[in-house]
Amino acid sequence: MKGSNVLKLGYVLPLLAISMSLVAGCAGSEPTGKPHPKTTLKVLFSDEDYFFGQYGDLYAMKNGNVNIEVVDTQGLRNNLEGRTYDEALDELIKQERPDILMLRTDVFERYAGAGKLAELDPLLGKDNYSMNDMLPGLVDALRELGGGKLYGLPAFFYGSAVYYNKDLFEKYGIEPPHEGMTWQEIVDLARRFPVDGEESERVYGYGEEYSMSFEYLLLMFSQAEGLTYVNPDTMKVTIDTDAWKKVYELALSAYHSGAFYGAVDEDRPYMITAKESMLRDPFIMGRAAMTVNSSRFLQQLKEAEEMIKDYAPFEVGIVPGPADPADRETTREISLGDITAISANSANPEAAWEFFRFLHSDELAAIKSKTLFSLTSRRDDNMDYKGINLDAFYALKPKLNRSNTGMKQLPKSFSSEFQSIRSREAERLLNKEKSLEEVLRTMQSEGQALLDVLNR
């Protein structure tokens, strides 16, 4: 999914400004109690330096009596010694006994189900902690992961939306995108733009930095609907279905339409400069009417005006989407940052709760909302980027992708081997050597045979 990678320390506010913000705080965000003097708080996190740069140093400025020790998981994958990553993580947590755990979604769900996390509702009720400003639907999604109870919250999330070039829509007299559009509607709208003209100058209905292969289109469209090619509970391949057929038909439509920027395979350069990246992107250069991208893309649009000579800026619109066609109030374009939870066996539950409150406070949200690498789960009322409102990233409810948990049950080599089958059949489909129905049947039968062999 676009925009979902964690980037380290992109923009750091001046120390004085941060200090003033932290001292001033925000109404209703001050802790009701104080941790015991000289308390040590252990926090499980992926990277110690990043933790202190993002959260720890800010917290220490207000709470000098709390010594934070980070249980760093950065090198865990390099020292598995025959264990799975989850097994190594479990051993580390058992040995170090952190008070705060900042977990990926799948690990959080597993730990919540195993009773290893403290329930938050009693703490929230005791302190009258307001959840009203959280991303809509987020708390419900976390309760679902916790079997109906709330065990954690992410301080940040990563979200995408539909960007559009208002000038191009006005020029061609086409109605602009609306809130909650599905990929089918985005493709249909993109196809209304002309497809003639020289490749280097023509306009595209939809475009991203790199041209899109047929398989890339399949990935985008299938992820938006939460489709998987295997049911891990039954160990049955599920690609010969009406849902997958519709996704393949949509990808074929987009690929052959001429409305999607260079929908052909292309070698991607290993390294390019920021300016080269912008020059390659047809939307940034005003030659694509729509694109789907993360909040950070706003920064790139602004930087293009400064870095590219004779750049012609245009008016940008943003609407929520793409939406799940089964529920237009939700989207799978939202992924969560690490979910913060308190260990059920914390040796310092009061200090852990105070840190949890800080991490999900109005004051931290106000500071961190000034950057666009991620979006704060607690929304600031005045969130915008250089005059562009960020409401579109908060309008739809998250529909969390939980398929990764089930896919761990598949044999290790299955995904790569099945991908070879899918790529081969996609080529035959595009070359018109086989019909879509034949391709789906082949992938279904060969995929099931492969899975059965690998499961023996």
Secondary structure as GFF3:
##gff-version 3
##sequence-region A 1 456
A	DSSP	alpha_helix	15	24	.	.	.	ID=ss1
A	DSSP	beta_strand	39	45	.	.	.	ID=ss2
A	DSSP	alpha_helix	48	51	.	.	.	ID=ss3
A	DSSP	pi_helix	52	56	.	.	.	ID=ss4
A	DSSP	alpha_helix	57	62	.	.	.	ID=ss5
A	DSSP	beta_strand	66	72	.	.	.	ID=ss6
A	DSSP	three_ten_helix	76	79	.	.	.	ID=ss7
A	DSSP	alpha_helix	85	96	.	.	.	ID=ss8
A	DSSP	beta_strand	100	103	.	.	.	ID=ss9
A	DSSP	alpha_helix	105	113	.	.	.	ID=ss10
A	DSSP	alpha_helix	121	127	.	.	.	ID=ss11
A	DSSP	alpha_helix	138	145	.	.	.	ID=ss12
A	DSSP	beta_strand	152	154	.	.	.	ID=ss13
A	DSSP	beta_strand	156	165	.	.	.	ID=ss14
A	DSSP	alpha_helix	166	171	.	.	.	ID=ss15
A	DSSP	alpha_helix	183	190	.	.	.	ID=ss16
A	DSSP	beta_strand	204	206	.	.	.	ID=ss17
A	DSSP	alpha_helix	214	224	.	.	.	ID=ss18
A	DSSP	beta_strand	230	231	.	.	.	ID=ss19
A	DSSP	beta_strand	236	237	.	.	.	ID=ss20
A	DSSP	alpha_helix	242	257	.	.	.	ID=ss21
A	DSSP	alpha_helix	274	280	.	.	.	ID=ss22
A	DSSP	beta_strand	288	294	.	.	.	ID=ss23
A	DSSP	alpha_helix	297	307	.	.	.	ID=ss24
A	DSSP	beta_strand	316	319	.	.	.	ID=ss25
A	DSSP	beta_strand	330	331	.	.	.	ID=ss26
A	DSSP	beta_strand	334	336	.	.	.	ID=ss27
A	DSSP	beta_strand	339	342	.	.	.	ID=ss28
A	DSSP	alpha_helix	349	359	.	.	.	ID=ss29
A	DSSP	alpha_helix	362	368	.	.	.	ID=ss30
A	DSSP	beta_strand	375	376	.	.	.	ID=ss31
A	DSSP	beta_strand	384	385	.	.	.	ID=ss32
A	DSSP	beta_strand	388	389	.	.	.	ID=ss33
A	DSSP	three_ten_helix	391	394	.	.	.	ID=ss34
A	DSSP	beta_strand	397	398	.	.	.	ID=ss35
A	DSSP	alpha_helix	403	407	.	.	.	ID=ss36
A	DSSP	alpha_helix	414	430	.	.	.	ID=ss37
A	DSSP	alpha_helix	436	454	.	.	.	ID=ss38
###
